[in-house]
């Protein structure tokens, strides 16, 4: 199902109302850039869906016993019945038999004033199966190094259980994000897995 002429007219009117002060060529360039970013995001989503559909194990993992499909979100209900989504099952780190959800570690680390962005994931560990690894985008790349690593590890241990804190931290100038804001953890994680 495509967009009809009336939808196009409505979209143009809304854009003109929102960006009426801009010159039309600038508006067209901005609209073209936005459409390209949307197209790239759509292509990434399509690829992810195709990988899941073509992988029988992933497809089966995405189905409940009742036959419903699921995205693999993990959460809990509080005492009043509100649902809180905390992470994705596929992001879970299993270290020495302990299930660790990286979102909690990311939420703790990103509150540090020297951290601009953070990604947490599991990396191989011969004894524990996996260990917690953080990749940090510091506010100032000049701060990156062993001192900041130690400071962030201590800070994390003050906020959450030490089991959930990273055993090591690497620093990147910028974390790989899609223009929509989605973090590409897989690009980071692939560097550490054989």
N, C-alpha and C positions, 0 to 999 in steps of 0.2 A: 504494500500500500504506500503510495507516494504522497507528496504534498500537492494539494490542488492549488489553483490560481488564487482562490480567496484566502487560503492560508498564507501564501506568499505576500499578498497585499497587506494582510494583518501584521505579518512579521515586519515588513518594510515600515508600516505606520508606527509600530511600537519602537523600532530602531530610530526612526526620525524623531519621535517624541523624546526618547531617552538621550539621543546624541544630536539633537537639532542644531546646536551651536557649532558643530564640526562641519568642515567642508565635505562635500559628497565624496571626492576622491579619497580623502583620509578615512572616511567611514567605510568605503568599499574595501580599502586595504585591510582595515581592522576586521571587517566581516570575513574577508577571504582568509586571513590568518586564523581566525576562530574556527572557520569551517575546516581548514587543514588540520588543526589540532584535534577537532572532533573526529575527523576521518581517521587520524592516526590512533586515537583512543579506541574507536570502534574496531579498527583492525586488530589491535592488541586484545580486546575482549573476545573477538571472533576466534582468534588463534587459541586463546585459553579455553574457550568452550569446545573447539574442535579437538584439542589435545585431551580434554576430559572425556568427550563422547567417544573418541577413538580408542581410549584406554579403558578396557573393560573393568579393570580393578578400580580405577578412579570413579567410573560410572557407578559401580556397585557400592562404593564407599559413600557416594552422594545420595543414596536411597535409604529411607528408614524401613523398618520392618513392615510398616503399614503401606509402603509403596510410594510415599511422598519423597520428592527430591529435597535436598538440603544443601546449603552452601558451606556447611561445616562450622557455623558460628558456635561459639561456646559462651555460656552465660549462666546467670542464676536469677532466681526469684527472691525478692526480699520479703520481709514479714508482712508487708501490705499488698503483696502480689505484683509488684512492679518488676518487669524483666530488665535485666542489665546484661548487655552483650559485652564480653570482656576480650575475646580474641577469636582467632580461627584455629580449629583443631590441627590443621596442616602446619601451623606455625609452632606447635608445641615442641618443646625441647625435653627429651627424656635423658636425665642425668642420674646415673646410679639408681634407677627405678623411681625417681621423683619426677613428676610432671611439672614443667615450668612453662608458664605462658609469657612470652617476651613482652607483651604489651605493658604488664605491670612494671617491668624493669625499665622499659622505654619511658613510661610516665614518670618514674622516679628520676631518671637521669636528665630528662629534658627540662626539669625544673631548676637545674644548676645554672647559675648566671653565665658560665663560660661555655654552655652548650647551645648551639643553634639548631641542630637536628641530630637524631640518633636512630640507629637501626640495631636491633638485638636479634640474634638467631643462634642456633646450635652449630657447633663445629665438632669434628671427630675427636674423641678422647679414648685411648686404648683401654683405660681402666673403667671409666664411667659410661662409655657409649658415646655421649655427647657432653660438651661443656658450653657454658654461656659465653658468647662473644659479643662485644659491642663495637660498632663502628660509629664514631662521633664526628660530626662536622662542628668544629669549634667556632665560637663567635670570632675569634682571632686566631688564624692558623699559626701565628708565631708562638702561641701558648702551647701548641701541641708538643708532647714529649712525655718522658717518664714521670715528671713531677705532676703534670695534669692527670695522667693515667692513675697515679696513686691517689690523688685528691678525689677523683671521680669514683674510684672503687670504695674509698672510705665513706664518701657522701652517700653512695648507694646503700652501704651496709647500715647507715644510720636510718634510712628510710624504709627498707624492706629486709626480709630474711636474707642472710648471707648466701644461702643456697641459690637464690634467684639472681644474685649479683654476678657481673661478668668476671671471669677469671683472667681475661685480657681485654685490652681496648686498643683499637687501631684508629688512626685519624685520617680523614679524607677532607680535601678542600671543599668538596660538594658531594652530597649523596645523590644517587641517581633517582630523579623523580620525573614522572610524566608531567606535561603541562597542566594536567588536571589535578596534580598534587599527589597522585598515587606513588608510593615508594616502591621501587623495584628491588626488593630484598634479594630476589633470586640472583641478580647481577652481582651483588656483594657476596652472597653465600657461595656461589659457584667458585669463587677464588680460593675457598678454604676446603672444598670437598674434592677428592681425587676423581 
